[in-house]
């Protein structure tokens, strides 16, 4: 579920059309630019969301011909309803407006000066997995992991998509406290192969929803 705020546009009489939106940046250079934008947005919205009891699971800064879209995925111990999304959309929109007007954050001001639409959503059943703690929380669950490039010595020569079950995580020895660094251990679904995938190599990762089994009789 998701809710969308009116487009933030310096020329509101001519709003962009958010329907034409490209996928999240895929090349290394585009990824770096996307990650930089995401860090700026996180700094503005994470403290506000946390104060309201929500976890920011993922932020995407996507765009196309019609303008940019800031997608914020929120989670809560009690789940996230459509009303929650609508309410938090207003709260986060105000937070971004305040950050854009803050002279102490010129990079964020420049980023948000572009026309953009804010979308707030629950993670859904195919929950995004971004930080090491996300993977650790769902050890035993199935996931699909897409990497920026083939992994040396793992999978086929051109393989960039890995399906498997999360069997563990390893912190980064150089900075064990950094939740954005580390390695995910993914067991192949059709063999005993364990893929060791660094978070730095992951372009996108999601849980794979498994419906609860229903025992039958007869």
Order of alpha helices (4+ residues) and beta strands (2+ residues): beta-alpha-beta-beta-alpha-alpha-beta-alpha-beta-beta-beta-beta-beta
